[in-house]
Amino acid sequence: MTARDPALALDIAAIRKDFPILDLTVNGKPLVFLDNAASSQMPQPVIDRWVRYETSEHANIHRAVHYLSEKATAEYEEARRKAQRFINAPDEHAVIFTSGTTDGINLVAHGYGRKFFRARDEIILTTLEHHSNIVPWQMVAEEKGASIRVVPIDDAGQLDIEAYKKLFNANTKFVGVTHVSNALGTINPVKEMIAIAHSHGVPVLVDGAQAAPHLRVDVQDLDCDFYAFSGHKVCGPTGIGILYGKRELLEKMQPFKGGGDMILNVTFEKTTYNTIPHKFEAGTPPIAAAITLGAAIDYLTGVGIDTIAAHETDLLDYATREVNATPGIRIIGTAERKAAVLSFAVDGVHPHDVGTLLNEEGVAIRTGHHCAQPVMQRFKVPATCRASFAFYNTMEEVDALVAAIRKVQKVFG
């Protein structure tokens, strides 16, 4: 199916009215926001949900019997069930609120790795990983005497699956892989990779930060052991995220943080931990953010993930054609399956200069290494320009991007 299928048609004008920030002007030009891989914008119904909580529902949760506490507790737990349905988790108790993808990965690295990794164990990661899916594993590996092995990528930015298969041996104890590369947009064959890992008895964590906003995620179909994503990339607030984990693994893991709701009983001799998911939600959680994330999930679900994916595919295809038709621009990352990320370099112009001049035209992109320095090293570049699309972007905004790039080329002519 494609966006041309009437069933997947997107009423882009109506959608854009929901996002007040898109009415902004920057340097006298209409804002063209193409930095959605870093953080997407929040629609008015989601903003309204945050305000409603703060103005008429605010209280702490799981602690009191008064009206506001019980209301906030019910809304918080309903948000958890919304997240469960969003990723088709089998069990709401397998859904943990975190502060974001990074926090979720750290929870697994420290909660699982510290308990189960031993000296000479090996952890498989890939060249495409964001730093947040590298550093936590390095920290635990150093502590336990384990090591990290890395799946290489080809010149298109695709993982070498045959090389991945050869990395497994008796010492392999874990795999961490991103679902979608934040730097290149490559969609990895995670279902196949998980099946391969499981054939060796190895669990897999999937970093879903760049997939959850763009693709239908079904953790049961993937059969992943852990899946993490962030609220602020799915039109929700910052400071909130989701970690899914298989119940049997979560129950075996050590808590990562202590205090608050994660305990059942405390004496100076011994603490008994709460059941999942509360065992991993120490302290007062980000209640407003969690409830607002639930509203963001409602919003995305209402638009339709398949509709979103089809529109963004059209945007990426059009942008790729237009950029390829412009001499002096090189696209970095040309995988067969990509999400809505276009990473590129302009001949003779540093990416930061490109980003600065595009900003003068009102076009917001990201420049730099995108917290994915191994990817930059693989392509022998210090940085790239990255335009990343969301479902509220338009073909006219792609035109504005390309016109602004051509202005940059004239300036540096």
C-alpha beads as a LAMMPS data file, in Angstrom:
LAMMPS data file: protein, C-alpha beads

413 atoms
412 bonds

1 atom types
1 bond types

-500.0 500.0 xlo xhi
-500.0 500.0 ylo yhi
-500.0 500.0 zlo zhi

Masses

1 110.0

Atoms # bond

1 1 1 0.000 0.000 0.000
2 1 1 1.120 3.587 -0.598
3 1 1 -0.051 7.059 0.376
4 1 1 -1.943 7.106 -2.951
5 1 1 -4.336 4.545 -1.516
6 1 1 -7.392 6.632 -0.536
7 1 1 -7.614 4.706 2.722
8 1 1 -4.242 6.156 3.719
9 1 1 -4.870 9.726 2.571
10 1 1 -3.829 12.351 5.106
11 1 1 -5.730 15.625 5.552
12 1 1 -2.526 17.562 5.960
13 1 1 -4.220 20.960 6.282
14 1 1 -6.356 19.753 9.175
15 1 1 -3.387 18.057 10.801
16 1 1 -1.257 21.216 10.664
17 1 1 -3.967 23.244 12.392
18 1 1 -3.434 21.026 15.425
19 1 1 0.188 22.185 15.764
20 1 1 0.321 25.850 16.834
21 1 1 4.103 25.977 16.645
22 1 1 3.951 25.465 12.872
23 1 1 2.482 28.980 12.534
24 1 1 5.742 30.521 13.736
25 1 1 7.968 32.601 11.520
26 1 1 11.761 32.477 11.832
27 1 1 13.830 35.304 10.399
28 1 1 10.688 36.533 8.692
29 1 1 10.109 33.185 6.964
30 1 1 7.531 30.490 7.740
31 1 1 9.050 27.871 10.014
32 1 1 9.933 24.650 8.194
33 1 1 10.620 22.209 11.000
34 1 1 12.675 19.256 9.767
35 1 1 14.386 18.224 12.992
36 1 1 11.810 15.667 14.040
37 1 1 14.329 12.900 14.687
38 1 1 15.579 14.997 17.588
39 1 1 12.114 15.865 18.897
40 1 1 8.711 16.094 17.290
41 1 1 6.201 18.868 17.949
42 1 1 3.193 18.595 20.227
43 1 1 -0.391 19.014 18.930
44 1 1 -2.934 21.136 20.758
45 1 1 -4.985 18.200 22.148
46 1 1 -1.836 16.876 23.801
47 1 1 -0.912 20.318 25.148
48 1 1 -4.462 20.639 26.471
49 1 1 -4.156 17.316 28.278
50 1 1 -1.049 18.529 30.087
51 1 1 -2.799 21.741 31.118
52 1 1 -5.899 19.859 32.301
53 1 1 -3.835 17.626 34.529
54 1 1 -1.978 20.550 36.076
55 1 1 -5.077 22.700 36.556
56 1 1 -7.580 20.143 37.828
57 1 1 -6.012 16.732 38.462
58 1 1 -2.570 17.229 39.980
59 1 1 -1.703 14.988 42.934
60 1 1 0.785 12.285 43.793
61 1 1 -0.151 8.710 42.918
62 1 1 -0.363 5.315 44.654
63 1 1 -0.240 7.033 48.048
64 1 1 -3.535 8.519 49.190
65 1 1 -7.253 7.822 49.204
66 1 1 -8.423 11.352 48.410
67 1 1 -10.142 12.213 45.131
68 1 1 -7.223 13.852 43.350
69 1 1 -4.748 11.099 44.180
70 1 1 -7.113 8.388 43.051
71 1 1 -7.891 10.335 39.854
72 1 1 -4.198 10.867 39.050
73 1 1 -3.430 7.212 39.809
74 1 1 -6.191 6.015 37.491
75 1 1 -5.039 8.310 34.645
76 1 1 -1.393 7.317 35.104
77 1 1 -2.215 3.620 34.930
78 1 1 -4.520 4.188 31.949
79 1 1 -1.597 5.851 30.153
80 1 1 0.383 2.676 30.789
81 1 1 -2.386 0.625 29.151
82 1 1 -2.388 3.007 26.156
83 1 1 1.345 2.415 25.747
84 1 1 0.750 -1.328 26.070
85 1 1 -1.784 -1.266 23.217
86 1 1 0.450 1.050 21.123
87 1 1 3.238 -1.542 20.962
88 1 1 0.976 -4.590 21.427
89 1 1 2.641 -5.629 24.657
90 1 1 0.980 -8.730 26.098
91 1 1 0.781 -7.392 29.607
92 1 1 0.490 -3.872 31.082
93 1 1 2.855 -4.965 33.876
94 1 1 5.544 -5.402 31.239
95 1 1 5.391 -1.646 30.432
96 1 1 7.652 0.578 32.541
97 1 1 7.648 4.364 32.536
98 1 1 11.176 5.741 32.162
99 1 1 12.538 9.203 31.500
100 1 1 13.232 8.265 27.871
101 1 1 14.973 5.771 25.614
102 1 1 18.365 6.374 27.209
103 1 1 16.958 5.707 30.669
104 1 1 15.279 2.531 29.434
105 1 1 18.497 1.175 27.927
106 1 1 20.435 2.053 31.073
107 1 1 17.797 0.242 33.138
108 1 1 18.348 -2.951 31.143
109 1 1 22.137 -2.609 30.949
110 1 1 22.454 -2.156 34.698
111 1 1 19.437 -4.197 35.841
112 1 1 20.100 -7.186 33.583
113 1 1 23.784 -6.857 32.704
114 1 1 25.090 -6.324 36.223
115 1 1 23.263 -9.417 37.417
116 1 1 23.902 -11.799 34.549
117 1 1 27.085 -10.742 32.704
118 1 1 30.393 -12.357 33.618
119 1 1 34.030 -11.942 32.621
120 1 1 34.678 -12.785 28.943
121 1 1 30.984 -12.484 28.050
122 1 1 30.274 -10.704 24.781
123 1 1 27.627 -8.123 23.850
124 1 1 26.743 -7.577 20.199
125 1 1 25.959 -4.028 19.058
126 1 1 25.922 -2.504 15.579
127 1 1 27.742 0.317 13.843
128 1 1 24.399 2.119 13.512
129 1 1 23.850 2.570 17.231
130 1 1 23.186 5.902 18.833
131 1 1 25.566 6.611 21.741
132 1 1 22.767 5.783 24.178
133 1 1 22.847 2.182 22.981
134 1 1 26.632 1.986 23.208
135 1 1 27.777 3.736 26.363
136 1 1 25.564 1.909 28.928
137 1 1 26.846 -1.430 27.588
138 1 1 30.443 -0.213 27.695
139 1 1 29.976 0.808 31.335
140 1 1 28.630 -2.601 32.321
141 1 1 31.155 -4.463 30.157
142 1 1 34.035 -2.642 31.836
143 1 1 32.623 -3.413 35.275
144 1 1 32.075 -7.108 34.549
145 1 1 35.081 -7.819 32.320
146 1 1 32.863 -8.389 29.278
147 1 1 33.524 -7.114 25.747
148 1 1 31.561 -5.604 22.858
149 1 1 31.486 -6.894 19.292
150 1 1 30.128 -4.773 16.472
151 1 1 28.086 -5.603 13.353
152 1 1 29.514 -3.722 10.339
153 1 1 27.487 -1.848 7.708
154 1 1 27.868 -1.567 3.952
155 1 1 28.261 1.606 1.888
156 1 1 24.487 2.069 1.793
157 1 1 24.280 2.014 5.574
158 1 1 22.785 -1.474 5.847
159 1 1 23.822 -4.055 8.417
160 1 1 25.873 -7.024 7.221
161 1 1 23.628 -9.841 8.422
162 1 1 26.097 -12.571 7.448
163 1 1 28.737 -10.865 9.584
164 1 1 26.176 -10.607 12.389
165 1 1 25.572 -14.362 12.307
166 1 1 29.305 -15.018 12.580
167 1 1 29.648 -12.914 15.741
168 1 1 27.727 -15.436 17.857
169 1 1 29.638 -17.911 19.969
170 1 1 29.357 -19.527 23.399
171 1 1 30.326 -16.237 25.076
172 1 1 27.585 -14.138 23.440
173 1 1 25.140 -13.023 26.106
174 1 1 23.200 -10.067 24.702
175 1 1 22.310 -8.114 21.547
176 1 1 21.413 -4.421 21.370
177 1 1 20.187 -3.021 18.053
178 1 1 18.407 0.092 16.886
179 1 1 15.174 -0.438 14.966
180 1 1 15.816 2.677 12.823
181 1 1 19.124 4.546 12.520
182 1 1 18.792 8.121 13.741
183 1 1 21.710 9.221 11.558
184 1 1 20.821 7.509 8.270
185 1 1 17.204 6.379 8.553
186 1 1 18.056 2.731 7.826
187 1 1 15.310 0.360 8.969
188 1 1 17.052 -2.697 10.370
189 1 1 15.696 -6.262 9.949
190 1 1 15.218 -6.575 13.686
191 1 1 12.723 -9.437 13.539
192 1 1 15.251 -11.564 11.632
193 1 1 18.057 -10.466 13.965
194 1 1 16.012 -11.369 17.031
195 1 1 15.249 -14.822 15.625
196 1 1 18.958 -15.407 14.985
197 1 1 19.862 -14.284 18.506
198 1 1 17.173 -16.457 20.059
199 1 1 18.460 -19.482 18.157
200 1 1 21.604 -19.002 20.271
201 1 1 19.608 -18.389 23.453
202 1 1 20.572 -14.694 23.496
203 1 1 18.111 -11.925 24.496
204 1 1 17.737 -8.741 22.427
205 1 1 17.012 -5.124 23.290
206 1 1 15.627 -2.958 20.482
207 1 1 16.189 0.811 20.610
208 1 1 12.891 2.038 19.156
209 1 1 13.419 5.778 19.565
210 1 1 13.318 6.416 15.810
211 1 1 10.828 3.684 14.946
212 1 1 7.910 4.247 17.308
213 1 1 6.935 7.615 15.699
214 1 1 6.994 6.218 12.153
215 1 1 6.281 2.487 12.053
216 1 1 3.761 0.078 13.509
217 1 1 5.536 -1.590 16.427
218 1 1 4.399 -5.018 17.609
219 1 1 6.689 -6.345 20.285
220 1 1 4.982 -9.739 20.291
221 1 1 5.448 -10.135 16.545
222 1 1 9.086 -9.027 16.804
223 1 1 9.520 -11.316 19.825
224 1 1 12.020 -8.800 21.240
225 1 1 12.989 -9.158 24.881
226 1 1 13.152 -5.389 25.496
227 1 1 11.930 -2.381 23.507
228 1 1 12.561 1.260 24.464
229 1 1 11.275 4.553 23.066
230 1 1 10.825 8.212 24.090
231 1 1 7.698 10.321 24.573
232 1 1 9.023 13.502 22.987
233 1 1 9.589 11.783 19.636
234 1 1 5.945 10.621 19.430
235 1 1 4.400 14.093 19.883
236 1 1 4.509 13.827 23.665
237 1 1 6.509 15.670 26.322
238 1 1 10.165 15.339 27.271
239 1 1 11.184 13.429 30.388
240 1 1 9.031 10.380 29.730
241 1 1 9.579 7.137 27.851
242 1 1 8.573 3.505 27.725
243 1 1 10.531 0.344 28.312
244 1 1 8.829 -2.922 27.431
245 1 1 10.341 -6.116 28.775
246 1 1 9.285 -9.723 28.843
247 1 1 7.779 -10.457 32.229
248 1 1 10.079 -13.365 33.033
249 1 1 13.169 -11.242 32.408
250 1 1 11.909 -8.175 34.275
251 1 1 11.110 -10.305 37.298
252 1 1 14.674 -11.666 37.376
253 1 1 16.326 -8.256 37.037
254 1 1 17.730 -6.071 39.766
255 1 1 16.109 -2.649 40.301
256 1 1 18.228 0.140 38.842
257 1 1 17.163 2.891 41.281
258 1 1 15.973 2.688 44.894
259 1 1 13.242 4.436 46.866
260 1 1 9.589 5.404 46.597
261 1 1 7.171 3.075 44.879
262 1 1 9.761 0.409 44.110
263 1 1 9.593 -1.096 47.608
264 1 1 7.113 -3.273 49.485
265 1 1 8.791 -3.255 52.881
266 1 1 11.933 -1.657 54.304
267 1 1 13.863 -2.354 57.471
268 1 1 17.482 -1.522 58.159
269 1 1 18.201 -5.220 57.723
270 1 1 16.445 -5.844 54.410
271 1 1 14.248 -4.308 51.693
272 1 1 11.601 -6.236 49.805
273 1 1 11.019 -4.909 46.307
274 1 1 7.653 -4.191 44.710
275 1 1 6.318 -6.237 41.822
276 1 1 6.791 -5.190 38.189
277 1 1 6.450 -2.607 36.763
278 1 1 6.633 -0.599 40.006
279 1 1 9.923 -2.267 40.968
280 1 1 11.558 -0.121 38.301
281 1 1 9.716 3.175 38.927
282 1 1 11.535 4.617 41.925
283 1 1 10.513 7.907 43.528
284 1 1 7.632 10.094 42.421
285 1 1 7.289 9.375 38.693
286 1 1 6.717 12.021 35.979
287 1 1 2.948 11.790 36.388
288 1 1 1.962 14.716 34.168
289 1 1 4.349 13.576 31.440
290 1 1 3.058 9.990 31.548
291 1 1 -0.581 11.052 31.293
292 1 1 0.298 13.453 28.485
293 1 1 2.191 10.702 26.682
294 1 1 -1.035 8.715 26.812
295 1 1 -2.758 11.610 25.044
296 1 1 0.009 11.706 22.421
297 1 1 -0.482 7.995 21.775
298 1 1 -4.219 8.643 21.391
299 1 1 -3.431 11.368 18.867
300 1 1 -1.048 9.262 16.759
301 1 1 -3.437 6.334 16.876
302 1 1 -6.240 8.623 15.723
303 1 1 -4.201 9.778 12.715
304 1 1 -3.166 6.181 12.053
305 1 1 0.377 4.809 12.056
306 1 1 -0.039 3.306 8.584
307 1 1 -1.259 6.679 7.267
308 1 1 1.696 8.399 8.943
309 1 1 4.160 5.902 7.473
310 1 1 2.718 6.272 3.960
311 1 1 2.832 10.085 4.019
312 1 1 6.370 10.143 5.389
313 1 1 7.490 7.661 2.728
314 1 1 6.134 10.006 0.072
315 1 1 7.967 12.938 1.684
316 1 1 11.242 11.018 1.826
317 1 1 10.940 9.743 -1.750
318 1 1 10.232 13.261 -3.036
319 1 1 13.052 14.820 -1.011
320 1 1 15.471 12.125 -2.184
321 1 1 14.583 12.749 -5.833
322 1 1 14.941 16.516 -5.491
323 1 1 18.257 16.341 -3.646
324 1 1 19.640 13.782 -6.103
325 1 1 18.684 16.154 -8.915
326 1 1 20.795 18.906 -7.341
327 1 1 24.497 18.694 -8.271
328 1 1 26.945 19.025 -5.411
329 1 1 24.902 17.209 -2.776
330 1 1 25.681 13.693 -1.568
331 1 1 23.135 11.643 0.338
332 1 1 24.718 9.557 3.103
333 1 1 22.693 6.443 3.803
334 1 1 20.920 4.903 0.838
335 1 1 19.481 1.746 2.355
336 1 1 16.638 0.003 0.545
337 1 1 14.397 0.392 3.596
338 1 1 14.501 3.800 5.243
339 1 1 12.378 5.852 7.604
340 1 1 11.918 9.594 7.176
341 1 1 15.541 10.706 7.514
342 1 1 17.624 12.356 4.795
343 1 1 21.268 12.763 5.767
344 1 1 23.419 14.652 3.294
345 1 1 26.600 16.638 2.672
346 1 1 26.970 19.734 0.504
347 1 1 30.265 19.774 -1.412
348 1 1 32.727 22.308 -0.021
349 1 1 30.471 23.518 2.783
350 1 1 30.707 22.447 6.421
351 1 1 27.403 21.047 7.718
352 1 1 27.265 23.650 10.481
353 1 1 27.447 26.430 7.876
354 1 1 24.655 24.711 5.926
355 1 1 22.509 24.536 9.043
356 1 1 23.169 28.168 9.919
357 1 1 22.251 29.449 6.463
358 1 1 19.173 27.217 6.279
359 1 1 18.043 28.697 9.577
360 1 1 18.149 32.144 7.946
361 1 1 15.567 30.754 5.499
362 1 1 13.422 29.447 8.353
363 1 1 14.420 25.828 7.696
364 1 1 15.327 23.871 10.838
365 1 1 17.533 20.822 10.305
366 1 1 20.101 19.119 12.520
367 1 1 23.804 19.208 11.771
368 1 1 26.571 17.318 13.561
369 1 1 27.384 13.716 14.375
370 1 1 23.863 13.078 15.722
371 1 1 25.286 11.253 18.770
372 1 1 26.264 8.478 16.376
373 1 1 29.992 9.012 15.924
374 1 1 30.733 5.409 14.794
375 1 1 28.428 6.035 11.810
376 1 1 30.333 9.214 10.939
377 1 1 33.643 7.348 11.254
378 1 1 32.347 4.612 8.936
379 1 1 31.564 7.179 6.243
380 1 1 34.718 9.213 7.010
381 1 1 32.822 12.446 7.650
382 1 1 32.883 14.614 10.778
383 1 1 29.204 15.434 10.521
384 1 1 26.187 15.469 8.223
385 1 1 23.178 17.648 7.566
386 1 1 20.024 15.780 8.593
387 1 1 16.492 16.623 7.494
388 1 1 14.013 14.413 9.328
389 1 1 10.330 14.433 8.492
390 1 1 7.116 14.017 10.448
391 1 1 3.574 13.441 9.237
392 1 1 2.756 17.163 9.562
393 1 1 5.416 18.118 7.013
394 1 1 4.467 18.912 3.415
395 1 1 5.893 18.611 -0.084
396 1 1 6.080 22.431 -0.142
397 1 1 8.384 22.246 2.860
398 1 1 10.611 19.826 0.961
399 1 1 10.722 22.419 -1.817
400 1 1 11.702 25.064 0.749
401 1 1 14.508 22.802 1.990
402 1 1 15.908 22.228 -1.486
403 1 1 15.625 25.922 -2.421
404 1 1 17.463 26.875 0.768
405 1 1 20.247 24.361 0.009
406 1 1 20.644 25.852 -3.461
407 1 1 20.988 29.299 -1.860
408 1 1 23.758 27.908 0.332
409 1 1 25.541 26.627 -2.751
410 1 1 25.323 30.078 -4.360
411 1 1 26.718 31.753 -1.242
412 1 1 29.689 29.380 -1.187
413 1 1 29.746 29.199 -5.017

Bonds

1 1 1 2
2 1 2 3
3 1 3 4
4 1 4 5
5 1 5 6
6 1 6 7
7 1 7 8
8 1 8 9
9 1 9 10
10 1 10 11
11 1 11 12
12 1 12 13
13 1 13 14
14 1 14 15
15 1 15 16
16 1 16 17
17 1 17 18
18 1 18 19
19 1 19 20
20 1 20 21
21 1 21 22
22 1 22 23
23 1 23 24
24 1 24 25
25 1 25 26
26 1 26 27
27 1 27 28
28 1 28 29
29 1 29 30
30 1 30 31
31 1 31 32
32 1 32 33
33 1 33 34
34 1 34 35
35 1 35 36
36 1 36 37
37 1 37 38
38 1 38 39
39 1 39 40
40 1 40 41
41 1 41 42
42 1 42 43
43 1 43 44
44 1 44 45
45 1 45 46
46 1 46 47
47 1 47 48
48 1 48 49
49 1 49 50
50 1 50 51
51 1 51 52
52 1 52 53
53 1 53 54
54 1 54 55
55 1 55 56
56 1 56 57
57 1 57 58
58 1 58 59
59 1 59 60
60 1 60 61
61 1 61 62
62 1 62 63
63 1 63 64
64 1 64 65
65 1 65 66
66 1 66 67
67 1 67 68
68 1 68 69
69 1 69 70
70 1 70 71
71 1 71 72
72 1 72 73
73 1 73 74
74 1 74 75
75 1 75 76
76 1 76 77
77 1 77 78
78 1 78 79
79 1 79 80
80 1 80 81
81 1 81 82
82 1 82 83
83 1 83 84
84 1 84 85
85 1 85 86
86 1 86 87
87 1 87 88
88 1 88 89
89 1 89 90
90 1 90 91
91 1 91 92
92 1 92 93
93 1 93 94
94 1 94 95
95 1 95 96
96 1 96 97
97 1 97 98
98 1 98 99
99 1 99 100
100 1 100 101
101 1 101 102
102 1 102 103
103 1 103 104
104 1 104 105
105 1 105 106
106 1 106 107
107 1 107 108
108 1 108 109
109 1 109 110
110 1 110 111
111 1 111 112
112 1 112 113
113 1 113 114
114 1 114 115
115 1 115 116
116 1 116 117
117 1 117 118
118 1 118 119
119 1 119 120
120 1 120 121
121 1 121 122
122 1 122 123
123 1 123 124
124 1 124 125
125 1 125 126
126 1 126 127
127 1 127 128
128 1 128 129
129 1 129 130
130 1 130 131
131 1 131 132
132 1 132 133
133 1 133 134
134 1 134 135
135 1 135 136
136 1 136 137
137 1 137 138
138 1 138 139
139 1 139 140
140 1 140 141
141 1 141 142
142 1 142 143
143 1 143 144
144 1 144 145
145 1 145 146
146 1 146 147
147 1 147 148
148 1 148 149
149 1 149 150
150 1 150 151
151 1 151 152
152 1 152 153
153 1 153 154
154 1 154 155
155 1 155 156
156 1 156 157
157 1 157 158
158 1 158 159
159 1 159 160
160 1 160 161
161 1 161 162
162 1 162 163
163 1 163 164
164 1 164 165
165 1 165 166
166 1 166 167
167 1 167 168
168 1 168 169
169 1 169 170
170 1 170 171
171 1 171 172
172 1 172 173
173 1 173 174
174 1 174 175
175 1 175 176
176 1 176 177
177 1 177 178
178 1 178 179
179 1 179 180
180 1 180 181
181 1 181 182
182 1 182 183
183 1 183 184
184 1 184 185
185 1 185 186
186 1 186 187
187 1 187 188
188 1 188 189
189 1 189 190
190 1 190 191
191 1 191 192
192 1 192 193
193 1 193 194
194 1 194 195
195 1 195 196
196 1 196 197
197 1 197 198
198 1 198 199
199 1 199 200
200 1 200 201
201 1 201 202
202 1 202 203
203 1 203 204
204 1 204 205
205 1 205 206
206 1 206 207
207 1 207 208
208 1 208 209
209 1 209 210
210 1 210 211
211 1 211 212
212 1 212 213
213 1 213 214
214 1 214 215
215 1 215 216
216 1 216 217
217 1 217 218
218 1 218 219
219 1 219 220
220 1 220 221
221 1 221 222
222 1 222 223
223 1 223 224
224 1 224 225
225 1 225 226
226 1 226 227
227 1 227 228
228 1 228 229
229 1 229 230
230 1 230 231
231 1 231 232
232 1 232 233
233 1 233 234
234 1 234 235
235 1 235 236
236 1 236 237
237 1 237 238
238 1 238 239
239 1 239 240
240 1 240 241
241 1 241 242
242 1 242 243
243 1 243 244
244 1 244 245
245 1 245 246
246 1 246 247
247 1 247 248
248 1 248 249
249 1 249 250
250 1 250 251
251 1 251 252
252 1 252 253
253 1 253 254
254 1 254 255
255 1 255 256
256 1 256 257
257 1 257 258
258 1 258 259
259 1 259 260
260 1 260 261
261 1 261 262
262 1 262 263
263 1 263 264
264 1 264 265
265 1 265 266
266 1 266 267
267 1 267 268
268 1 268 269
269 1 269 270
270 1 270 271
271 1 271 272
272 1 272 273
273 1 273 274
274 1 274 275
275 1 275 276
276 1 276 277
277 1 277 278
278 1 278 279
279 1 279 280
280 1 280 281
281 1 281 282
282 1 282 283
283 1 283 284
284 1 284 285
285 1 285 286
286 1 286 287
287 1 287 288
288 1 288 289
289 1 289 290
290 1 290 291
291 1 291 292
292 1 292 293
293 1 293 294
294 1 294 295
295 1 295 296
296 1 296 297
297 1 297 298
298 1 298 299
299 1 299 300
300 1 300 301
301 1 301 302
302 1 302 303
303 1 303 304
304 1 304 305
305 1 305 306
306 1 306 307
307 1 307 308
308 1 308 309
309 1 309 310
310 1 310 311
311 1 311 312
312 1 312 313
313 1 313 314
314 1 314 315
315 1 315 316
316 1 316 317
317 1 317 318
318 1 318 319
319 1 319 320
320 1 320 321
321 1 321 322
322 1 322 323
323 1 323 324
324 1 324 325
325 1 325 326
326 1 326 327
327 1 327 328
328 1 328 329
329 1 329 330
330 1 330 331
331 1 331 332
332 1 332 333
333 1 333 334
334 1 334 335
335 1 335 336
336 1 336 337
337 1 337 338
338 1 338 339
339 1 339 340
340 1 340 341
341 1 341 342
342 1 342 343
343 1 343 344
344 1 344 345
345 1 345 346
346 1 346 347
347 1 347 348
348 1 348 349
349 1 349 350
350 1 350 351
351 1 351 352
352 1 352 353
353 1 353 354
354 1 354 355
355 1 355 356
356 1 356 357
357 1 357 358
358 1 358 359
359 1 359 360
360 1 360 361
361 1 361 362
362 1 362 363
363 1 363 364
364 1 364 365
365 1 365 366
366 1 366 367
367 1 367 368
368 1 368 369
369 1 369 370
370 1 370 371
371 1 371 372
372 1 372 373
373 1 373 374
374 1 374 375
375 1 375 376
376 1 376 377
377 1 377 378
378 1 378 379
379 1 379 380
380 1 380 381
381 1 381 382
382 1 382 383
383 1 383 384
384 1 384 385
385 1 385 386
386 1 386 387
387 1 387 388
388 1 388 389
389 1 389 390
390 1 390 391
391 1 391 392
392 1 392 393
393 1 393 394
394 1 394 395
395 1 395 396
396 1 396 397
397 1 397 398
398 1 398 399
399 1 399 400
400 1 400 401
401 1 401 402
402 1 402 403
403 1 403 404
404 1 404 405
405 1 405 406
406 1 406 407
407 1 407 408
408 1 408 409
409 1 409 410
410 1 410 411
411 1 411 412
412 1 412 413
